[in-house]
Every structure is written in structure tokens, then in C-alpha cells.
Amino acid sequence: MIPDRMRAAVYKGNQTIEVEDYPIPTVGTHDVLLEISHCGVCGSDIHFVLEGWSAPNRVHGHEFSGTVVAVGEAVTRWVVGDSVVGGPSERCGECQYCRAGRPNLCNGRAAVGVGGEWQGAFADYMRVPERELLRLPPGLSLREAALTEPLAVALHGLTRAEVQPGERVLITGGGPIGALSAAALIHRGVTDVVVSEPSPVRRELCARLGATVVEPEALVTPPMPDAIVEESFHVALECSGHAVAMEQCLGQLARMGRLVLVGAGVKPPRFDPNRILLNELSITGAFCYDDGGFDAALAMLAARDFPTDVLIEPDDVGLSELRDAIGRLGSGEVPAKVVVAPARGR
């Protein structure tokens, strides 16, 4: 039986989160009510809480999996008891970007959790439109499925970089997206992957994935705009969001190299235009997901040789532990993906 009230971890401003008594969301005609099984802590959640990107009194969390406990009158895709994972939000399907197969750039897109009545998955229950859910492939657990959304982000970065077998790839930032990018590249047969990361525990994790790891200080700055470092890279994936790392990436590229900005940050970098011009370097961004990126992520997660056990922290956290987990993630103390299990601590 579904209760009338639930618990939710609410961002209150000033880097604080409180677990509050919250009403169960009302299910609309085309909605599904989920009991949340797991929800990953995203880099954006760290920005929301530690850097004040979010307005107060918001419930965040968008990397979720759960079980259907109620459906709206017109819902035909799902029944009570189905195991599902959150997929991409609906797009208009009509603008030039949607028609071009780039729904992530839809004119009608909205930022997650900043407006309207959206409530995230750092709660016992969540209302989701029926079209924004995907079924789990056989053998994939709800806990493992919480990696679907961040893996889809990582895969979009690889698409934007157009990484080819035999190319050398630098990843700056060995947090969850950087580690997922390394795991996906290696799973696809791109083996010359170097991860630059200041945190020892994150370097250790990426090494377990099969990447070569270095400290950022080991990357040599070229002396002149047209100079190319030894053992340069075809592709750099910047996953930390730090301006210094973005600038450092540019200096590690071979001529005709590609830099893809995957991580979000506040402080803008200062790129040397002469380096870009003289070496014909390309810089682009990677926002959200490929069209079909969630299906690709689910298929990769379900593969027997994909290292989900390495990519997720061994212990779940409860809603009351979320603020501490965000702080430890933000400091680089925690190497892998932290997943919140609302049932923990009930």
C-alpha cells in the first residue's frame, strides 16, 4: 500500500540538506509513480549544494532506478511491479535539432530541477512521465542501472570526440564521468587511455579500469604555440570542469587534435588562439546524451565484461547521509559513483 507521505532530502540553501516529511506526488493521466531503488549523486548535485547553483527547497537527483507502484489511467507502457530506469526527458521532436537527430539541443529543453513542479529522486517516491522510463535488460540490477544516465553522458563525449581505434586519448578528471569514459573507451577497444587526476584514490580506480594514470603536474606545458609535446594525444576529454585542466588539455594535443569539454565549471578557461590556429585544433562541447544514448548505455552495463563493480562505491548511502557524501565527492575523497538508496535507514 502506498502511504500518503514520504521522506525527501531537500536542499535548503547554504550548503545544507534536510530530510523532510513530503507529500507523495500525485500521479497524472500519463504518469508513473516509482518507488526509488537507487539514485546516483551527479556532479551537478555537487554544484547545486556546494556552489549554490540551486535555488533552495529543491529535491534533486536524476540518475535513478526504481519499481513501478502506480500508473495513470492512460498509461499503457508500464504495470505495477516493473523495474525501470530514468531515461531522457521528452523533446519537442519538431525543431531543427530534433529533426537532425540531436534532441539534446532541442529548443524546448529545460534544465533539470530548476523550475516547475519537478521533484528529483533523492526521495522515497518520484513521479515520472511514462515516456521517460526505460526497461532494464536481463541480468542488470536496479543498483547497477543507476549508472545509466552518467554512462550515457560519457558515451556522448566519445561521440563528439569521434574517437577511433588506435588513437591516443587523454582524460582530465578521474571522477565518475572520467572513469566511465575510460571504462567505455577500453570496453570498445581503445586501449591507449591516460587519465590525469590529482586524487590518489581516483587514480587507483582508473588504473583498475585499465587506464594509465598520471598526476596533472606530469603533463608538460609546450614552450611555444606551435610546439607539440612528446607522446601527444589525438583526443582530450576534459571531465573535471576546471579551467586549468581545460587549458592543460589544449597543450597536450597533436596537430588536428580534438578537445571535448564534458565537465561543467564556473570559471572560464583562457585558450591560446595561436595554438588553436597553428595546429588546427578543434574544441567542442558535449551536452547530455546521444539520440539513443540510454539504450547504448544499458547494453554496455549489461555486458558481462563491463566493470560496474569497480565504478560504484561498495556501500550505498541513505537520505540522511547524502550531504556528507556530496562533501566527500566534492573533495575527491570518494573515487567511484555514490548511489543513494532511500530505503536505507527507514
N, C-alpha and C positions, 0 to 999 in steps of 0.2 A: 504494500500500500504506500502511495506517495504522500509524504507529510505536507503540511501547509507551509512550513518554514524550513530553512536550511542555513548552513553556515557558509560565509563567503569571506575571503581575505580582501579587505578593502584598503586601497591606498588612500591615506588621509592627508598627504602633503608632508613636507619637512622630513622626507626620508622615512616615514613611518607607515606601517601596515597594521591593521587591527582586524581580528576575526570577529565578524558581527553576525547577529541574527538577521536573516534576509528572507524576503518572500520568495516562494517558489515561482519561477517565471510562468506566466500564462501562455498556454500553447495556442497559437493561431491555426487557421484552417490548413495551411501548408507547412506547419512547423512540426518539429520533433523535439521531445524532451529527453535529454540524456542524463543518466547518472554518470558523472565523470569518474573514469577509472584512473587516468594519469594525464598530467599536463606538464610539458617541459617548460623550463624557465628560459626565455629568449633573451638575446642581447638587448632587444628593445625594452623588455621588462626592467633590465638593469638601468637603462637610460631613464625610463619613466620614474623609477624610485630614487636612484642615487643622484641623478642630474636634474630632476624636476621637470622632465618633458611632459608629464601627465598632469591634467587637472586633478584636484582632489576628489575623493569619493567615487573612485572608479574601481571596478573589479576587472583585472587584466587576466591574461593567459589565453593563448590561441594555438598552442601546439598540443591538441587534446585528442584523447580517445575515450570511448565510453560505451555504455549499453543503453539501447532504446527502452524507455519505460512508459512513454505515452506518445501518441501520434494525433495530429489534427484530422479533422473529418475528411479532408480531401487528399490525404497522404496515401500514395499507392506504392512507393518505393520501399517502405520500411514497415516492420511489425515489431511489436514489443518483444524484447529479447535479442534483437540483432546487435552484433558487435560492430562498431563503426569508428571511423577516424574523421576528424575535421578536414575538409578539402578547401579549395579556393572559393572565395566569395563570388557570388554571381556577377557577371558583367552584362553590359547592355547588348552585346552581340551585333551591334549595328554601326558603331563608329569605325573610322578608318583603321584603327589599331586592332580592334576585334576582328575585322574582316581580313586583316593581314596576318592573323594568327598570333597576335601579340596582345592578348587580353589583359596582361599585367599592366599595360599602359592605357587601358580604357579611359575615355573621357569622363566616365561616370564613377570612377573608382573613389573610394573613401578610405581614409586611414583607419586602421583597426582601433576600436575602443576609444575614440575621441569625440564621438557625437552620437546623437540619437539615444536609443534605449539599449544599445549593445551591452551585454554583460559577458565577461570572459569566463574561462574555465577554472579559475582559482576559487572554486566553489563546489558544493556537493552536486548541484544540478545546473544545466545550461539549456537554453532554448536555441535551436538551430534550424534554419530553413531546410526542408528536406533535400533540396538540390545541392546543398553544400556539405554533404556527407558522402563518404566512400566506404565500401565494404572491405574488410580485411581479407587478404589472401590466405589460403590454408597454411597453417603452421606458424603464422605470425601472431604473437601475443598482443594484448592491449597495451602492455607496458612498452614493448618494442615499437609498437605503432606510433607512440608519441614522438618518435624521431622523423615521422613522415614529412611534416612541414619544413623543419630545418634542412633535411636532406634535399627536398625539392628546391630550396633556396640555393644550396651548394651546387646542385646539378645545373641550375640556370646560370650560375657563374661559369661553369665549364662550357656551356653552350655559347655564352657571349665571348669566351676566350677562344673558341674553336680549336681546342686542344687536340693535337694529332698524335698518334702513336710515334714514339721515338723522340718527341720533343722534351725539352727540359723545363720544369715548372717550379717556380718559387711561390710559396705561400707565406705571407707575413701575418702572424697571428694564429696561434695554435689552440684557440678556444674551440667551442663546439662547431662553428661553421668551418673554421680552418681544418679541424680534424676530420669533419665529414667530407670536405673537399678532397683531402689527402686520401681518405679511405675510398672514395668514389673513383678517383683517378687510378689508384692502384688496382682496384677491382676491375677497371676497364683496360688494364694492361699498360698504363703509363707508369713506368717504374722509376724514372729519374725525377723524384719529387723531393724538394728541400723545403723544410718548414723553419722559419725564423721566429723564435718565441723567447721572451725573457724569463718566463716561469719554468723552473726546473721540472715541476710535476707535469706540466703540459708538454714539455719537450719529451719527457719519458713516455707519455701516452702516444704521441705521434710516432716515436721510434717503434713502439709496439705495433703500430699500424703498418710499418714497413718504410716510412719516410726517413730521409736523412735530416737530422736536426742540427741547428746552429743557434747561437745567441746572436741578437741583432748586431752587436759590435763586430762580429766576424765578417760582415758584409762590407767590402771595401768601397769607398766612395771614389769614383773616377775623377782624375785631376782636371780634365777639360771636357767641354760639352760633347766633343766628337770622339772622346776616348771610350773604349769598350773594355770592361773588366774581363779578366781571365775567367773561364767557366761561366760565361754569361747565360742568360735564360731566354727561351723563346716566349714564355708567358710568365707574368706575375699576377697572382691573385691576392689582392690586399683585403684581408678579412678582419683586421683589428679595428679599423675606424680611426686610427691615429694618424695625424698629419705627417709626423716624422717618418712613419712606415711607408706612407704613400710616396713621399719624396724619395725615400731609400729605394723603393721598388723601381722607380724610373731609371736609377743609375745602374741597376743590375741587368737591364735588358740588352740583348743583342740587337743589331740593326734589324728593322722591321718587326721588333718585338711588340707584344700586346700587354697592356696593363688593364686589368679589370678591377674596378672598385666595388667590392662586395660588402664590406663593413661600413656602417654608418657612424659618422662622428660630427662633432660640432665645429672644431677648429679646422679651417680650410688649409690645404697644403699650398706651398709655393713651388710650382713646377718651373723648371728651366726651359723656356721656349726654344732656345737654341739646341738643346739636347734632343727635343722632340723633332725639330726641323731637320737637323743634320743627319739623324739616324732613322728618320721616317717612322717614328714610334706611333702607336695607336693607343688611345686611352678611352675607355668606355665604362659605363656603369652596368650593374646587374641588379635589377629591382624585382623582387618576388620570384616568380616561377615561370618556367616554360609552359606553353599550352600542352596539357597532358603530363606536366611535371610530377604531379602527385601519383599518377599511375606508375610512372617510371620509378619513383622513389619507393613505392610499396613493393614493386617487383624486385628491386635491389635489396631491400630489407629482408625480403622473404628468401633470398638466395642463401644456400647453406654456408657458403664461404664468406659471407659479409660479416664483419666483426662487430655486431651490435653489442656484444658483451663488453667490449673494450670501450665503446663510445658512450655508454650510460653509466653513471655512478652506481655502485653496487647497492646503496641504500636509498630508498625513497624518503621524502620529507613530507610532513603533514602541513596543513594550512598555517598552523601556529609557528612553524619553523621556516616559513617562506622568507621572511625578512632577513633572517640570519643567512640563509642560503644565497640570497641575492648579494649580500655583502661579501661573502666568501668567493662567489663567482666574479664579482667586480674586481676583487683584489688579485685574481689569478691563483688563489689558493686551491680551488677545486678544478681539476683538469677536464672532466667529462661532462656530459649533459646531466643536469639535475632534473629529476622528474618529481612533481608533486602528486601525491596520492591522497585525495581528500578524505578517504575512508580511514586513513592512518590517524589515530588519536581521537576517534569519535567516542 
